[in-house]
Amino acid sequence: MTHANAQRPPFVLGAIRVEPTLNSLFLGESRYALEPRIMDVLCLLAGHAGEVVGRDTLIDQVWGLEHSGDESLTRAISLIRKTIRDAGESQEYIETIPKRGYRVVQPVTLVESGLPDAASNTPPSPPVTSQAEAPTKSGMPLPPRFAVLLGAITLLAIRFLIPALSPDPSDVEDPVVAASAPVPSAPSIAVLPFTALSSADEDQLFADGVAVGLLTRLGRITDLEVAGQRSSFAYRDRNLDLRKIGYELGVDHVLDGTVLRSGDEVRATIQLVRTTDGVQIWNEAYDAPLNDVFTIQDDIVRQVGRQLEIELGVGQYRGRTSGEGIEPEAVEQYYLGLGYFGERMRNDQARFQAYDAFQNAALIDPDFGEAWAGIAFVGSTGVGSPLSRDFERFRRDVSHAFERAFALIPDDASTHAAMVFWSLGPAFDMSAARMHAERAMALAPVQFDVLYANAGLKMYSGDVDGAIDLYDRLVALHPENLSGAQVRARWLATAGRTEDAFAFFNACQAERCLGEGFVAFASTYAVLSGDPVLAAQWRPHYEEFEALLASLPPEAKPNVTRILPGFFSIMFDRPDKQAQIEALIELYETNPVTEQVGMWGPVFCDFLPEDMFLSALELAADKGKFLSTGHALMPFYGTNPYPDWVLQHPRYHALFERPALAEFARVRREHGWTHGLPLPTD
């Protein structure tokens, strides 16, 4: 049975010809491909041109009740808009109706007969094939428990070899004959969430941590593309045919498993399924001491790496610590840390819990390199969060964690990637950042955090086009990971590309795709854009967030939130503006905020006493926070500029005599960016 789009006639939407049977848009002779389920969304909207189509209607008719389509719909709309923009069309084609749905605003003309009703989008049935024998493995035999995991990870490896140019789980119909699926351009593999065979919350976190640990390790194999956690974990608790899951994820194998802990023992039952025909290639249960988990994983990944290198031409897996002799309690805490960190976008305390779990693992076993790497990674993402409230202790602890991690697992790509951001923040050393970025890219060139770190370094350096190219690649390889899309939008806004940035921000806000903290930084970019219409649009979003913020205890709020009411009162010219300025002066007399300097500095410089303002800049530089976050770069892209009196002030000049800032200024000038740098004094 063919895909429903194969039965839909072509139509013209505005200036674009849409060919559903080809899953393509045409403008003139140029062709732009859409994934099948994204074409479904476009056809459904076009079939109700001029009418608002509700989100629930779109999700039900395109994804059905079996799939969590809310995030997938947001991504689909975003990709349709991006494809239309790529075709050269600047007019609006799809309008977001907040809290209701979407509407096509361009005229629709049928080329042949009528456009079929979206309800006819009947999913095809999966093929039925006979079981096949599992392929024979070459090489040295493994112990039984290793053989079991080898099958599981082979499944992961195969699933991760496809997703770069394969459909996202949100964009594909039910399973069809394999020939109708897109042909993968590179090897790929996916890991489904493991199920804990107990009701304890910590056991499920542990099971998640095991799956994430395998996923992360596979992601470090050069040339092996690994499906993102958000896509594969969307299938938790769904009893679906694995052929359907594989088709929706765009992979030909999936790895599925369960985990049961009992004292210092762990039992895992894992199966590897070929999704093109549903054949189970491998299925086995194994038992091992908890402290042997890392050894088992490493041996499996090494075996799979050798096999993939021979059969698929991918690079060799780069080694990590074997895990021999690690205390079981340390391993448990490590996996709990991975589980907690995966919840950080949904649970305000998850970052603290992950940090504590990794610290516990390192205390239990000081030679456990992954535990130190976990502390370092969480720390590199926690500057400015409540985690860094005692900043000096935080900086000392995270720096020590990096030292220990590099001593124990020097070839860990994630640790090198995390060190890029640490080097650009509290440690501010651009030479070190470049060295670690290059090393991370050599180790794992398609890994999410590696691309993320290299793109961030290019933004700091002033290579905007190079950075956006990397962010585009990151989003293409990991479309399910919203943090990639949102950080791309934040850097676009930082560099003054407001329209492109708010294509994401506005869609995300309409769909509530990220947590409340997103509103604060998006509103900041809105008011600093210089566009009064955009600022007015975001004002109610921010003020709703400000009301929520007031209800939270101080320890639950990032330090920078202390200045938000004053900052936005000035930017919105609210009636309480003068009272808020007086409160800011009192705050900066006693306990100045030094985070996000590039946000508040150019705004507060005309309201705080001169000496107080310059002292705050100097304190931020002393603490390594002058350039520690993306907002800090806004003055250096001219999107939130300092006035000339600041740039010409001797104390501002003195800041850039410090070696780190002098290097930053040199690199920026090399790339043609002089915004925010000291000006000659009169």
JOUR-V545408 format. One record per backbone hydrogen bond with DSSP energy under -1.0 kcal/mol. CO is the residue of the C=O (numbers start at 0). NH is the residue of the N-H. E is the energy in kcal/mol with one decimal. If there is no record, write none. Layout:
((CO;NH;E) (CO;NH;E))
//
This chain:
((2;5;-1.8) (3;6;-1.8) (4;7;-1.4) (9;110;-1.9) (10;17;-3.7) (11;108;-2.5) (12;15;-2.6) (15;12;-3.5) (16;25;-2.9) (17;10;-1.9) (18;21;-1.1) (18;23;-1.8) (22;33;-3.1) (23;18;-2.7) (24;31;-2.7) (25;16;-2.7) (26;29;-1.8) (29;26;-2.0) (31;24;-2.8) (34;38;-2.2) (35;39;-1.8) (36;40;-1.7) (37;41;-2.1) (38;42;-2.8) (39;43;-2.4) (40;44;-2.4) (41;45;-2.8) (42;46;-2.1) (44;47;-1.4) (45;48;-1.4) (47;50;-2.6) (52;101;-2.1) (53;57;-2.3) (54;58;-2.8) (55;59;-2.9) (56;60;-2.5) (57;61;-2.1) (58;62;-2.3) (58;63;-2.0) (66;68;-1.4) (68;72;-3.0) (69;73;-1.6) (70;74;-2.1) (71;75;-2.4) (72;76;-2.6) (73;77;-2.1) (74;78;-2.6) (75;79;-2.3) (76;80;-2.4) (77;81;-2.4) (78;82;-2.6) (79;83;-2.2) (80;84;-2.4) (81;85;-2.9) (82;86;-1.4) (83;88;-1.9) (84;87;-1.9) (92;104;-2.3) (94;102;-2.0) (96;99;-2.5) (96;100;-2.0) (99;54;-1.7) (100;96;-3.0) (101;52;-3.2) (102;94;-3.3) (103;49;-1.7) (106;13;-2.6) (108;11;-3.3) (116;119;-2.1) (117;120;-1.9) (119;121;-2.8) (142;146;-2.5) (143;147;-1.9) (144;148;-1.7) (145;149;-2.7) (146;150;-1.9) (147;151;-1.7) (148;152;-3.2) (149;153;-2.5) (150;154;-2.0) (151;155;-2.0) (152;156;-3.6) (153;157;-2.9) (154;158;-2.5) (155;159;-2.2) (158;188;-3.4) (160;187;-2.9) (167;170;-2.5) (170;36;-4.7) (176;179;-2.5) (177;180;-1.6) (186;224;-1.9) (187;159;-2.8) (187;160;-2.7) (188;226;-2.4) (189;254;-1.3) (194;258;-2.5) (199;203;-1.4) (200;204;-2.0) (201;205;-2.3) (202;206;-2.5) (203;207;-2.7) (204;208;-2.6) (205;209;-2.1) (206;210;-2.1) (207;211;-3.0) (208;212;-2.7) (209;213;-2.2) (210;214;-2.5) (211;215;-3.0) (212;216;-2.2) (213;217;-2.4) (214;218;-1.8) (216;219;-1.3) (217;220;-1.8) (220;223;-2.0) (221;314;-1.3) (224;188;-1.2) (227;231;-1.8) (228;232;-2.9) (231;234;-1.3) (232;235;-1.4) (234;237;-1.6) (237;239;-1.9) (240;244;-2.0) (241;245;-2.6) (242;246;-2.1) (243;247;-2.7) (244;248;-2.5) (245;250;-2.8) (251;274;-1.9) (253;272;-1.9) (254;191;-2.6) (255;270;-2.6) (256;194;-2.0) (257;268;-1.7) (258;196;-2.1) (259;266;-2.7) (261;264;-1.9) (263;289;-3.2) (264;261;-2.5) (265;287;-2.0) (266;259;-2.6) (267;285;-2.4) (268;257;-2.0) (269;283;-2.1) (270;255;-2.0) (271;280;-2.0) (271;281;-1.7) (272;253;-1.7) (273;277;-1.6) (278;273;-3.2) (281;271;-3.3) (283;269;-2.4) (285;267;-2.1) (287;265;-2.4) (288;291;-2.4) (289;292;-1.4) (291;295;-2.4) (292;296;-2.6) (293;297;-2.9) (294;298;-2.5) (295;299;-2.4) (296;300;-2.8) (297;301;-2.5) (298;302;-2.3) (299;303;-3.1) (300;304;-2.8) (301;305;-2.1) (302;306;-2.3) (303;307;-3.2) (304;308;-2.2) (305;309;-1.7) (306;310;-2.9) (307;311;-3.0) (322;325;-1.7) (326;330;-1.9) (327;331;-2.4) (328;332;-2.3) (329;333;-2.3) (330;334;-2.3) (331;335;-2.2) (332;336;-2.4) (333;337;-2.0) (334;338;-2.2) (335;339;-2.9) (336;340;-2.6) (337;341;-1.7) (339;342;-1.8) (340;343;-1.5) (342;345;-1.8) (342;346;-1.9) (346;349;-1.6) (348;352;-2.5) (349;353;-2.8) (350;354;-2.5) (351;355;-2.7) (352;356;-2.3) (353;357;-2.6) (354;358;-2.2) (355;359;-2.7) (356;360;-2.3) (357;361;-2.1) (358;362;-2.2) (359;363;-2.4) (360;364;-2.2) (364;367;-1.9) (366;368;-1.1) (367;371;-1.3) (368;372;-2.3) (369;373;-2.1) (370;374;-1.9) (371;375;-2.4) (372;376;-2.7) (373;377;-2.5) (374;378;-2.5) (375;379;-2.4) (376;380;-1.1) (378;381;-1.1) (381;384;-2.0) (384;387;-2.1) (385;388;-1.6) (388;390;-1.5) (389;393;-2.5) (390;394;-3.2) (391;395;-2.2) (392;396;-2.8) (393;397;-2.5) (394;398;-2.2) (395;399;-2.0) (396;400;-2.0) (397;401;-2.2) (398;402;-2.0) (399;403;-2.4) (400;404;-2.7) (401;405;-2.6) (402;406;-1.7) (403;407;-1.9) (404;408;-3.4) (408;411;-1.4) (411;415;-1.8) (412;416;-2.5) (413;417;-2.7) (414;418;-2.0) (415;419;-1.1) (416;420;-1.1) (417;421;-2.0) (418;422;-2.6) (419;423;-1.5) (421;426;-2.1) (422;428;-2.7) (428;432;-2.3) (429;433;-2.4) (430;434;-2.0) (431;435;-2.5) (432;436;-2.3) (433;437;-2.4) (434;438;-2.0) (435;439;-2.6) (436;440;-2.2) (437;441;-1.9) (438;442;-1.8) (439;443;-2.7) (443;446;-1.3) (446;450;-2.3) (447;451;-2.5) (448;452;-2.1) (449;453;-2.3) (450;454;-2.4) (451;455;-2.2) (452;456;-2.2) (453;457;-1.7) (454;458;-1.9) (455;459;-2.2) (456;460;-2.0) (457;461;-1.3) (457;462;-2.4) (461;463;-1.4) (462;466;-2.1) (463;467;-2.8) (464;468;-2.2) (465;469;-1.7) (466;470;-2.6) (467;471;-2.8) (468;472;-1.9) (469;473;-2.7) (470;474;-2.6) (471;475;-2.2) (472;476;-2.6) (473;477;-2.2) (477;480;-1.7) (480;483;-1.3) (481;485;-2.8) (482;486;-2.0) (483;487;-1.8) (484;488;-2.0) (485;489;-2.2) (486;490;-2.2) (487;491;-2.1) (488;492;-2.3) (489;493;-2.4) (490;494;-2.3) (491;496;-3.1) (492;495;-1.5) (495;497;-1.5) (496;500;-2.0) (497;501;-2.8) (500;504;-2.1) (501;505;-2.2) (503;507;-3.0) (504;508;-2.5) (505;509;-2.2) (506;510;-1.6) (507;512;-2.2) (514;517;-1.4) (515;518;-1.4) (516;520;-1.5) (517;521;-2.5) (518;522;-2.5) (519;523;-1.7) (520;524;-2.1) (521;525;-2.0) (522;526;-2.5) (523;527;-1.8) (530;534;-2.4) (531;535;-2.3) (532;536;-2.0) (533;537;-1.8) (534;538;-1.2) (537;541;-2.5) (538;542;-2.6) (539;543;-1.8) (540;544;-1.8) (541;545;-2.9) (542;546;-1.7) (543;547;-1.6) (544;548;-2.7) (545;549;-1.9) (547;550;-1.2) (548;551;-1.6) (552;555;-1.8) (553;556;-1.7) (557;560;-1.6) (558;561;-1.8) (559;562;-1.7) (562;566;-2.9) (563;567;-2.9) (564;568;-2.0) (565;569;-2.0) (566;570;-2.2) (567;571;-2.8) (568;573;-1.9) (573;576;-1.9) (575;579;-2.4) (576;580;-2.2) (577;581;-2.2) (578;582;-1.9) (579;583;-2.1) (580;584;-2.3) (581;585;-2.0) (582;586;-2.3) (583;587;-2.9) (584;588;-1.1) (586;590;-3.1) (595;598;-1.7) (595;599;-1.6) (596;600;-3.1) (599;603;-3.5) (600;604;-1.7) (603;606;-2.3) (603;607;-2.6) (608;612;-2.6) (609;613;-2.5) (610;614;-2.2) (611;615;-1.7) (612;616;-1.8) (613;617;-2.2) (614;618;-2.4) (615;619;-2.2) (616;620;-2.1) (617;621;-2.4) (618;622;-2.0) (619;624;-3.2) (620;623;-1.2) (629;632;-1.7) (630;633;-1.6) (633;636;-1.5) (633;638;-1.6) (642;645;-1.1) (642;646;-1.7) (643;647;-2.1) (645;648;-1.2) (646;678;-1.9) (648;652;-2.2) (649;653;-2.2) (650;654;-1.2) (651;655;-1.1) (653;656;-1.4) (654;657;-1.3) (657;661;-2.7) (658;662;-2.2) (659;663;-2.1) (660;664;-2.5) (661;665;-2.1) (662;666;-2.5) (663;667;-2.5) (664;668;-2.3) (665;669;-1.9) (666;670;-1.3) (667;672;-2.7) (668;671;-1.6) (673;676;-1.8))
//
